[in-house]
Amino acid sequence: MDDNEEILEQFKTAEDLKSAVDKLIKEHRDAKKGKLGVMFRVEVPPNASTTYVEGHQGPYKLVKGVRVGDYAFEESTGLEWVIPDLTKG
């Protein structure tokens, strides 16, 4: 699957959706014991899934639409670089 391709699933009932979410939550909890493999992010308009609109980011500072706190930024560069971090973004 291409990294830019979205995964879409349609559920017939709320119970089907609940089962899928419960499965993802279990995978997420199991993954925390090793390499994190599932993460959840709530998308609230007008924001996108990974970027925010100024004034709609909550109590966090924005750097080019990205919330400081969601990603690990290199402080010494004035938040110009995002650095690898298994617990963020």
Buried (B, 14 or more C-beta within 10 A) or exposed (E): EEEEEEEEEEEEEEEEEEEEEEEBEEEBEEEEEEEEEBEEEEEEEEBEEEEBEEEEBEEEEBBEEBBBBBBBBEEEEEBEEBEEEEEEB
